[in-house]
Amino acid sequence: MISSSLDLISLAFAGEIPKWINGSLYRNGPGKFKQGGEVCSHLFDGMSAIHHFSLQDGCVQYQNTLLNSDAFRMNEAARRLICPGFAAVSYPDPCKSIFSRYFSYFTSKPPNDNCSVNLMQLGDQFYAMTETNTVRKIDPKTLETPGKVDMTAILSMHMATAHPLVDVNGDTYNMGTRFGKDTSYVIMKVPPPEPGCAEPLENRQLVCSVPAHRPSYPSYFHSFGMTENYIILVEQPLVTNVFKLLARRFINFTYKDTLNFHPEERVRIHLVNKSTGERLTQSYTTDAFFLFHHLNSYEEDNCVVFDVVAYPNADIIEDLMMENIRTEKVSLGNLPQLTRLVLPLNTPADVGVGENIVNLAGSTATAAKESDGNIHCVPQRFSDCCIELPRWNEKFNGKKYKFAYAVTYKEYLLKDLKLSKVNVDTGEMKVWGEDDYLAGEPVFIPSPNAVEEDDGVILSPLVSVREDKPCLLVILDAKTFTEIARARIPSWTPFTLHGIFAEGY
Ligand SMILES: [Fe+2]
């Protein structure tokens, strides 16, 4: 559990923090895992903690807080974990009478606003996000949460990713799932908000609705891809059992219990035209894998090129059970790889079945037409490039890019995490890290008047695994991938999942 400190405190640091960095790094992740005598069973169910590093005039200040969500307040009041989560069942509040408990079982709506995954900025509004239908608003100065937004009310979405993507024109895209008899994936966008707009999410627009291949077993997804003209929806074979999902109100299934991985099934890939909202009729597939995170995507030589962090299977979800983390009882060898897929946008009429129709310079990825017209893709896998939590220069969103920044490891996630700079064309990595630390998702900030893609710095929080070493915020030169400064955080801080840099805040 974090030591909450709402006052901005100045951090001691070594090295030189570039004076051109003027803004705030906000980080989100699970920060409290116990309530009363109970302990969360899965990493994803820890109560959200928000961390704020303010960088100005070559100095850095820090504050943090546990997100004051409805779920947090209910757990605190009940002194136990009563709210549902990723791998947590919902328990009735012991403070309620037996009758109100009975009826609340059928009527109450347990809060699912423990938004512990990521953050989003829309104009001058900030939000903490998870994968449910609820986002919590955040005050960027005080970290208080003045309210929440229920996306079900706006676009009838029951889940949405915590990985929105911002287009070069300022539109923010996200994707979610609408469960029902005809379960579908929903793509929406929010135009750049006017100055002073109090709630940009109210301007949300539906771009496209894509029916799930199996309506009762829709795919789980954590992120998506975006090129200049297309949204990329990867329907992977980790599926949600909608019947179990519905039964959660009556039987204590967790959300994790509703998920099943089917290695015998293919990944289905859908392309949606961003400007027309139309889904391409061409179907694409590839062999089964599991992913949390897309990297960047772009179009080249009449193809859609997109990179993902692909696992052979979905065992990572079980590996992140708290008991498995504690005992290191994890599935070794299930390492994710940088994986590139190339989807041809036009198929020559005379191409034969089984004939490769992708010939992208520098890539070994292939794609071939099948007898039913489907195009089956074989990705390029960079077997020595084990990465997670990838980021890139977001000025290159949807455009051809060369570099990603990520964490890398040799055995399993949450052990020996180091930072890596990846050449996404070759899989070559530069690695930076220190023993006894877990490096966090690196956030790239371009330098003013940047000319090259990697002109800028990397910010990453480092969690100490030894009591005698402080947690740190490190700043690396992105081009040379060498340290230029490190700031000491005076209290232990937990591992964070994702974060954003807000210029001028
Ligand atoms: Fe994520």
Residues whose N, C-alpha, C, O or C-beta is under 5 A from the ligand:
A	BS01	LIG	none
